Amino acid sequence: MPHSFHIPVLGLGYSIDTPLKVARYGISSVLSIVDDELVERMRAYHSKNRSVFFEPILKSENESRSRRITAYLNFLSQCITEDFKALKHQDFTKGSDICRYFELLPDHSKLKHGYELMMEYPEGEAKQTFKDVLKNAMRVGSIDVNIMAKVDKMNYVDGEYSGDINTDALAALRGFAESKLCASVVLSAGMNPKLYSYMENFADFFPGEKGDLKKKIILKVSDFRSALIQAKFLAKKGLWVSEFRIESGLNCGGHAFATEGYLLGPILEEFKAKKGDMYLELFKVYELALLQKEIPVIKQPVQRITAQGGIGTAAEHQFLLKHYHLDGAGWGSPFLLVPEVTNVDAATLARLADAKESDFYLSNSSPLGIRFNNFKNSTIENQRTERMEKGRPGSPCTKKYLCNNTEFTEQAICTASREYQYLKIKSLKIAGLPVEEYQKQFDVVTQKVCLCEGLCSSTYLKYNILKPKENSAVAICPGPNLAYFSDVYSFDDMVGHIYGKINLLERVERPHVFIKELNLYIDYLQEDIKHQLRNFSDKKMKQLNGFKQQLVEGIGYYKNLFNGITDQAADELRNVYEQLASSENRLEALIVG
């Protein structure tokens, strides 16, 4: 690919049409296919804008979820193919989209060097040949999709279970697999054997006549062991993992899957050391599985390693690529401040641009029971407290994508729903708990918010397609890194920042990406210790001590790492050492038990 960064999935709606905005410039991005209602409305909106005939797929129709996803992905593919073709037909005149394509490239790119050389050529046959060579070398960005593997609600029709292949995750996968896309599915949020096995049903995940994969698999992982286990499970079925996308456990946007104290640096080091052996091990299993399926192995598949979560400067970007031999890195949350790329409504955009570090926090807001990166000034938080003040906590549950609780009902309901919170609070009152304990549990219950609507409403507001009586409260889930970006930026400026052409954080005090994550883990441990103060079991004490020890070892790793760096400015290196020492003192002060 022409670029060394990609744009990860950003909530449900924030990157739902990002490929339409960036793919023609060679930049890959990821959209969520959790919400087929959102997908359908985006297809309707963009079809109208482009004067393309739109035939709706009604929710009541057979296999509507997978068909909606397929239709939208095919629409995106067609539009982007047309946009890219039109871009390539432009002449190389300053200000044109084709010039923008090359000017967005990093300065060290051979393609960019060729473009700059061509622009200096005098008009003539040689220059035209040069132009043709450059145009043939251009590549469109990938339209990748994200599926949270374990968000896999069972669905019912007239009270009858509609079958395993119609659960949310499997239907979404089918929608992607049956599309015309040549792209990747990013599988996140843990392993789902049923979903992984279902992939065997689609030929596009297996090598074609020339040995290429039309549909690729990307695993979003937080440690090496999990990556190997999941990849081997898939390899035994003849399914190849084309990329391991390593994400920081806490220094990321959306749901936060904290490791047991394993930090990003040591994790990347392990991948660097073991990726060769892992490739050989996986390929041996994969080759045998294909042989059993009578599929010839014409050529060895590629396996990329990338990382994401909290990267904020060109220096960090380049260091990660160079030191850990990464094939690329993800830049997510900063693009929420780029209106050309993501769907943030005007009011939320202004709040994000003015936000301080304390406005971003790790919450218990998600109905999935997983910690969730949140923004204090989001309108959905205001709505949540208003509903509590009126004595009606919880949200109407209209979309039901996150229904996973059967504590009070036979069919699963959502813990953010008004129905669940009413039943749960009623059970707490009956339990006769002490006042303090009741309030503590009441707060846990009522912290949940409706993400199905909240993570879409900003898109509807931006495009002015919010329906009457539809909830306008916005939920947004940036990573902590966004606190250091305090403006609204152009697409060109953000890409320029990533590649070091400009510095958007020139006068901003910001901890190094590794130090920031370390501090987030120390905060996490401190909160866990505080939560356990009254009831420390031996098992929990052992787990917390193990967590702390991993952080201690991580600090030791970073000391050795930074000692070995010779190409960093002295002041910058001194600053990192001071940050590390401060974090080490904080960790030493924490007493487990």
N, C-alpha and C positions, 0 to 999 in steps of 0.2 A: 504493500500500500504506500501511497506517496507521503502520508503523514505518520508521525510517531505517536500520535495521541488519538483517542476515540472519546466519544461522549457517552457515558453510561446511561442507563435508564434513570429517569428522574420522576418518581411518583407515577401516578396513572396518566395524568393529562399533560404534565409539563414537557414531556418529550414525545408525545403521541404522534406528532407530525414533524419532528426535528429532521428526519431524513429528507423530507421535501425541501428543507431549507439549506442543508449542508452537503448532501450526497453528491451533487453535481460538481462540488469543489474538491472531491476526492476524500472527504472526511466521513468516516463511519460513525454511526450512532445507533442507539438501542431504544426501542419503544416497548411499552408494556402492552400485553394483549390479555390482561386480566378482565377488563370491562368491555364486553362486546357491545353494550349500549353506547358507550363513548366512541368506540371504533366505528359503529354505524353512523353516528351523528357527524363524525369527522369526514366520513366518506361523502355524506350528503352535503356538508358545508363546502368542501373543496371541489366536489363535482359541480356545484352551482357556480362557484367562483371561476372555474375553468370552462364553463359551458359544456360540461360532459353529461350525457344522459345518466340519470340515477334511478335505479329500480330498487326500492326498499326490500329488505329481507325482514319480515315481521317476526317478532319474538315468538309468536304462536306457531310458526312454521317448523317443520321437521329439521332437526340439526341446525337450527338458526344460529347458535353460538359459533360453531366451527365455520359455517358458510359465511357469516358476517366477517369473521377474521380473514378468511381466504379472499373475499371480495375486496376488503380494504387493502390488504397487502398487494394484491394484483393491481389495484388502482395506483398505489404508491409506486410500484415498479414501473408501470406504464408512464406515469407522469415524470418520474425521474429519468427514465430512458429518453423521453422526448426532450426534457430540459437539457440533459447532457449532450444530446445530439445537436440541439440548437446552439448550445455554447460552443461546441467544436466547429460549427460552421461560421462562427464570428471571425472577423478579421482582428489581427493583433493591433488594436488601437487603444491608447491609454484610456482607462475608465471602463473598458469593456469587461464583460464577465470572464472571457477567456484569459485576459491579462490578470484579472483578479485571482483566477485559479492558480496561476504560477506565482503571483506575488505573495499568496498566502503560504507558500511552501517555506520550509526552514532555509536559512541562508546557505547551509552546507549541502543542500540537495543538488545532485548532479543535474536533475531536470531543471531546476531553477537557474543554475549556471548556464545551461544550454539556452534557456529562454532569454536571459540577459545578454548573452552573446549574439543571439539571433536579432534582438531588438537593435543592436548596434550595426548590423549588416546593412549595406546599401541595397536598395530594391533591385531585384533581378531574379534570375533562375535559381541561383544558389540559395538566396533567402527563402524562396518558395519551397525548395526542397527541405530546408531547415525547418520551416513551419510544419510541413507534412510529417516530418520525423517526430517533432514535439507533440503534434496532435495524436499520432499513433501511440505515443507513450502515455497519454493521459488515462487515468483510471477513475471510475466512479466509486464513491464511498458505499459501503455495505449498509443494507437496511436490515439490521439485526433485531431480534425480538427477545423479550425476557419473559420467562415463566417462573414464578415462585413455586417450586416443585411440590411443596407440601400444602399449598393453598389449593385444595382439591375437593371442594364441596360436592357432596352427593346431590343429585337432582331428581325431582319427582314430577310425574305428570299424572294429574287426577289421583294423587295420593299413592301412586305406584312408582317404585324406584325405576328409573329409566335405564339402568345398567351401568357397568363400570366404564364403558367407552364414552359415556356422556357425563362423567364427572368433569368439573371445571378445568382441571389441568390437562386431562386427556383430550377434551374437546378443543381446547386452545392449541395443543400440539398438533392435532389433526388439521386445524385451520391453517397453521403454518406449513405443515408438511404437504398439504394439497395445493399450496399456492405456487406461483410461477417463479418465486424468488430463488436466486442463487445466493444464499445468505446463511447466517448462523442463528441457532436458538441458544440463548444464555440461560442455563439452568441454575437457579439460586435457591437459597433457604433450605438446604439440606437434601438428602437423598430420598427419592420416592421410587421404590423398586417397581411398582405397578406402572408408573409413567415411563421409567427407563425401559422396561420390557416392551411397552407399547410401541416404542420407536422402531422396533424390528419390523413392524407392519408396513413401513414406507420405504420404497426403493431408493428415494433420493438421499437417504442417509448412508447408502452403500456406494462403493465405487462404480462409476459408469464405465462405458466402453473404453475410454482413454485413461481410466484409473482415477478420475477426479470425483470429488464429492460435491454434489449440487447443494445439499443441505449439510451444514457442519454443526458440531456440538461444542459449545463453550461451557466449561464448568466454572462458576464463581465459587471460590474456595477461600478458607481462612487459615489452612494449615496443610502441610505436605501429606501427612498420614491420611486425612480425609480425601484429599485429591486422588491419591493412589488407589484407595479402596473403591471409590466411585468409578474411576476410570477403568479399573480392572473388571468391575461388574459389567460395564458397557462393552469392553473389549471382548469378553467371553461371548457376547451376542453379535460380534462382528461390527460393533459401533465404535468409531474412533473419536477420541477427544482431541479436537484440533487446537484448542487453546485452554490453558488454565489461567483464569483471571483472578489474581490474588487480591483480596480486598481487606483493608484494615478492619479489625473487629469493631472498633469504636469510632475511629476518625473518618467516618463516612456519612452519607445521607441515608434517609429512610430507616429501615429496621437495622438495628445494631446487634450483630451476633458475636458477643464477646468471647474470646478464647479463654483458656485457663491461664492467662497471664503471658501467653506467647505474643511477642511483639513483631511488628512488620519486618524490621531489619533482620533478625535471626531467621524468620520464616523465609524471607527471600534468599538468605544465605544458604539455607538447606535446599531450596529448589535449585539454586545455582550449582551446588555440589553434587546433587543427585539426579538432575534432570536427564543426563545421558543414560545412566543405568535404568531410570524409570522408563525412558523411551524404549530401550531394548526389551525390557520386561513386558511392557504393554504390547509392543509390536509382535512379539512372539505369540502371545495369547490371541491377539487380533487376527494374525495371519492364519492360525489354526482354525479359528471360528469361520473365517471366510472360505477356507478350503472345504470345511464341512458343508458350507452352503453352496459350494461349487461356484464361487465368485473368484475370478483370477486376481492376483495381486500384481498389477502392472507396474506400479511404482510406489515407493515408500511415501506415506502421508507426512505432511508437515505438522509439527506441534509447537505452537507458540506459547510463550510465558509472558504475561503482562501483569501490571499492578495498578491499583487505584485506591484512593482514600486519603484526602488531606494534602495532596501535592499542591503547592501554591506558588512556586517560583520556577523560572527557567533553569536555575542552577540545580534545584532539587530534581526536576524532570530529567535533565541530562545526567546527573549523578546516578540516579536509579537505573537508567538505560545502560550506562557505561559500566558501573561497578558490578551490577547483578546480571549483566548480559541480557537484559529484557528486550522483547520485541516491540514494546509499546507501553503506554501508560494512559490511564483514564483521568479525564478532567470533567467532573460533574457539576457540583454545586456552584462554582463561579459562573457557569453559563446561565444560571437562573437570573443573573443580572444583565443578560444579553437578550433583549427583546426580539432580535432578528432570529434567534435560535430556539427559544423556549417560550412557553405560554404562561406568563405571570401577569395577572391583571394589574392595572395601573396603581391601585391603592396598595396592594401587597408589595409591588415592586418598590414603591417609595419607602415603605416600612423596612424592607430588607436593606436598601441602600443606606438607611440611617441607623441600622441596628448596631448594637454593641456586643461584645463577647458574651456578656451575661444574658443576652436575649436568646441564645441558643443553648438548649439543654437536652439531656437524655431523659425521656419521660416514660411513663407507663400508659400512654394514651392508646396504644394499639390493641384492638380486640383480640389479636392473635396471642397476647400474653408475652410478647417479645418486646424488649426495650426499643424505643422509637425516638429518633432524633427529631426534636420539635423546636418551634419558634414561638416565643411567648406572645408576640404581638399579632398572631394570626386571628382572624375573625371567628374561627371555629372555637377557639378557647373562650372568647367572649360569649359566644352562644351557649357553650357548655355551662358556664357559671350562671348565666341568666336563667336557663332552664332549671337549674338547681334552686335558685332563689324563688322561682315560681312553684316549687314543689313538684316539678315534673322532670326529673333527671332522665337522661338517655335520649336517643334519637329514634324517629320513625325508621324502620328498617325496610327500605324499598328495593334495594339491589341484591342483598343477601349473599354477597361474594365471600364474606368473612364469617359465615355462620359455622361455628365449630363447638358449641357448648350444648350438652344434653343433660345438664344438671336438673332441670325442671321440666323438660319437654322431651317427647319421643324423637321428634325431628330436631336437628341442631338449630340453634338460634345464635344471634350475635350478642356478645357481652356489652356492646355499645348501645344495644337496642333498648328502647323504653320498656319493652316487655320483660327482658332479662333483668334490668336494673330494678324494676318494680318487684319482681319475684325474689330477687336476691336480698334487697333491703328488707322486705317483709320477713324473710327467713332470719335475718340478723336481729330484727326486733323480737322475734319469738324466742331466739336463743338466750335472751337474758344476759347478754354480755355486760361487763363493766363499761362504764361510760367511755373511758379512754380507748378501750379495745374496740368498742362499737364504732367510734368515730374513725379509728384507724382503718377498719375494714370498709366502712362506708366510703371513705376517701378513695380507697383502692378501686372500689366498684365504679364510682362516678367519674374517675379520671378518664375512662374510655370514651373515645369520640368516633363518629362515623367517618371512616377514611374512604369508603366507597364513593360517597358524595363529595366529601371535603377535598379529595385529591383531584377531582374533576372540575369543580365549580370555577376555579380560576381560568381554565380554558374556555368555559362557556361565557364567562364575563368578558374575557379579552375579545372573543369573536362575536360578542353580543347575540348569543343564541340561547341564553338562559330562558327556560320556559316559565310561564306564569305559575306562581306558587312553588317553584323549584327552589331548593335550599341554596342560598348564595354564600353561605359561610365557607371560608377558604381554609383548608388544612395544607400546610407546606412543611417539607421535611428536609431542610438543608443540613449538610454536614457542618461541624463546628468551624471548619476552615473558611466558611463564607463570612465570618465576623470580620476578617481582615480586608475584605473587598467592600469599599464604601462609595460606590457610584454606579451609575447605569452606563454600560459599555457597549461599544460597537463590536460586531463580529470580528472585524479586522484587528481591532485593538486587543481583544482577548487572545486571538491566535498569535498575534505579535508578542504578547506577554509570555505565552507558553514557550515560544522559541527565542526569547531574549532580545527581540528587536526593540521593544520598549519595556518599561518596568512600571506596572500599575500600582505596585506596593513600595515605591521608592522611599517614602518617608513613614512607613508603617512598621511599628515594632511587632514582630511576629516570631513565635518560636519555630525552630526547625521542625519539619514534618515528623521526624522520629521522636523529638522531644514532646511535641504536642500530643502524640498518641500515648507516649509513656505517662504523661500527666493525666490523661483521660483514664488510663487504667488504674493509676493510683487513686484518683477520685472514686472510681468504681469499687475498688477494694475497700476504701475508707467507708463508703456508704454500706457495703455489705457487712463489714464488721459492726458498724453502728446498728444495723438492722438485727444482728444476731446477739446483741449484748445480753439480753435476758435469757436466751436459750441456746447456749453454745453446746452442741452435741460434739462427741469425739470425731464423728465423720465430717461434720462441717468444719471443725477446727483444722483437721488434716487437709481438707480441700483449700481452705484459705491460706494455710501455711505454704502449701504447694504453689498456690497462685502468687504469693509474695516472693517465693524463692525463684520462680520463673522471671519475675520482674528484676530481681537482683542480678540474675544471670544475664538478662537483657541489657542492663546497665553496664555490666562488665564487657559485654560484646561491643556496645557503642563506644566505650572508652578505647578499646583496641582498634575499632574501626576508624575513629577520628584521629587517633595517634598515627595511623598509617597514611592519612591523607596529606599530600604535600602540595597540591595544586589549588588550595583554598587560601584566600587572603587571610593574613594573620588576625586581623580584627574580627573577621567573620568566624574563624575557628575558635578564637578566644570566647566569643559570645556563646557559641554552642557548648563549650566546656563549662561555662558559668551556668547555663541552663541545666546541663546534665547534673552538675554538682547540687544545684538547688533541688532537683527532682529526687536525687539520691537521699538527701537529708530528709525530705518529706516522707519517703518510703521507710527509712530507718526509724522514724518517729511513730510509725503505725505498729501497735501491739495487738497481735491476734490472741484473743482469749483473756 
